């Protein structure tokens, strides 16, 4: 068995697709309308469609899919530039901060309130520091 990718449920696939493509700069590999696969394995699925596929019915909901129990993690070569481009257009959880393990990251919400973390690449972290939960 091998893990392939997470597939967050979204309310509006077109809005979310635009957010990840335009705001985060992800490249679309395949667009099937209600399912979008980006390069590097990240994918989005229209929530009502995926609910119908999995549970055989769509759930009527008003609350966002994001429930503060799931974090989407990305890395960017120029963290400061990423922050400057993304921060004005999102609800920040916090600006760039150095974590206990030495990595600099910032966190924010996507349109469905899924938490997103963008960090500097691991190769830029000081040697001798490891990620500790």
C-alpha positions as CSV (number, residue, x, y, z in Angstrom):
1,X,0.0,0.0,0.0
2,X,1.1,3.6,-0.6
3,X,-0.3,7.0,0.2
4,X,-1.3,9.0,-2.9
5,X,-2.7,12.3,-1.9
6,X,-5.2,14.2,0.3
7,X,-8.5,15.4,-1.4
8,X,-10.1,18.2,0.5
9,X,-13.8,18.7,-0.1
10,X,-14.7,22.2,-1.3
11,X,-18.0,24.1,-1.6
12,X,-17.2,25.9,-4.9
13,X,-14.7,24.0,-7.1
14,X,-14.2,26.9,-9.5
15,X,-13.5,29.4,-6.7
16,X,-11.1,27.0,-4.9
17,X,-9.4,26.0,-8.2
18,X,-8.7,29.7,-8.9
19,X,-7.5,30.2,-5.4
20,X,-4.9,27.4,-5.5
21,X,-3.9,28.2,-9.1
22,X,-3.7,32.0,-8.9
23,X,-2.9,32.6,-5.2
24,X,-0.6,29.7,-4.5
25,X,0.7,29.2,-8.0
26,X,-0.1,25.5,-8.3
27,X,-0.2,24.1,-11.8
28,X,-3.3,22.1,-12.9
29,X,-2.4,18.7,-14.2
30,X,-6.0,17.5,-14.9
31,X,-9.3,19.3,-14.6
32,X,-12.4,17.0,-14.6
33,X,-14.9,19.8,-13.7
34,X,-15.8,18.6,-10.2
35,X,-12.3,17.2,-9.5
36,X,-9.0,19.0,-10.1
37,X,-5.6,17.4,-9.8
38,X,-2.6,19.7,-9.5
39,X,1.1,18.8,-10.1
40,X,2.8,17.1,-7.1
41,X,-0.4,15.2,-6.3
42,X,-2.5,17.8,-4.6
43,X,-6.2,17.5,-5.5
44,X,-9.6,19.2,-4.8
45,X,-13.1,17.7,-5.2
46,X,-16.5,19.4,-5.3
47,X,-17.9,18.4,-1.9
48,X,-21.5,17.6,-2.9
49,X,-20.2,15.4,-5.8
50,X,-17.7,13.5,-3.6
51,X,-20.3,13.1,-0.8
52,X,-22.7,11.5,-3.4
53,X,-19.9,9.2,-4.6
54,X,-18.9,8.1,-1.1
55,X,-22.1,8.1,1.0
56,X,-24.7,8.0,-1.9
57,X,-26.1,11.4,-0.8
58,X,-25.0,15.0,-0.6
59,X,-25.3,16.6,2.8
60,X,-26.9,20.1,3.1
61,X,-24.4,22.1,5.1
62,X,-23.8,25.8,5.8
63,X,-20.6,25.4,7.8
64,X,-17.3,25.3,6.0
65,X,-15.6,22.0,5.4
66,X,-12.4,23.1,7.2
67,X,-12.7,22.1,10.8
68,X,-9.3,23.0,12.3
69,X,-8.3,19.3,12.3
70,X,-6.4,19.2,9.0
71,X,-3.4,21.2,7.8
72,X,-2.3,21.4,4.1
73,X,1.5,21.9,4.0
74,X,3.4,23.5,1.2
75,X,7.0,24.7,0.8
76,X,8.2,27.8,-1.1
77,X,11.8,28.7,-2.1
78,X,11.2,32.4,-1.3
79,X,9.0,32.4,1.8
80,X,9.0,36.2,2.1
81,X,7.9,36.7,-1.5
82,X,5.1,34.1,-1.0
83,X,3.9,35.9,2.1
84,X,3.8,39.2,0.3
85,X,1.8,37.8,-2.6
86,X,-0.6,35.7,-0.5
87,X,-1.2,37.5,2.8
88,X,-3.2,40.5,1.5
89,X,-5.7,38.0,-0.1
90,X,-6.3,35.6,2.7
91,X,-7.4,35.3,6.4
92,X,-4.1,34.9,8.2
93,X,-3.7,32.5,11.1
94,X,-0.3,34.1,11.7
95,X,2.4,35.9,9.8
96,X,5.9,34.4,9.2
97,X,7.2,32.9,12.5
98,X,10.2,30.8,13.3
99,X,9.1,27.4,14.7
100,X,10.8,25.5,17.5
101,X,12.6,23.3,15.0
102,X,14.1,26.3,13.2
103,X,11.9,26.5,10.1
104,X,10.1,29.7,9.2
105,X,6.4,29.3,8.3
106,X,3.1,31.3,7.9
107,X,-0.4,29.9,8.1
108,X,-3.8,31.0,6.7
109,X,-7.2,29.7,5.6
110,X,-8.3,28.7,2.1
111,X,-11.9,29.6,0.9
112,X,-13.3,26.5,2.7
113,X,-11.4,27.3,5.9
114,X,-8.9,24.5,5.5
115,X,-5.7,25.6,7.3
116,X,-2.7,26.0,5.1
117,X,1.0,26.2,6.1
118,X,3.7,27.5,3.8
119,X,7.2,26.9,5.0
120,X,10.7,27.4,3.8
121,X,12.2,24.3,2.2
122,X,13.8,21.8,4.6
123,X,17.2,22.4,3.0
124,X,17.1,26.0,4.3
125,X,16.7,24.9,7.9
126,X,19.7,25.2,10.2
127,X,21.5,21.8,10.5
128,X,20.9,19.9,13.7
129,X,17.3,21.0,14.1
130,X,14.6,18.4,13.6
131,X,10.8,18.6,13.5
132,X,9.5,17.6,16.9
133,X,5.8,17.4,17.5
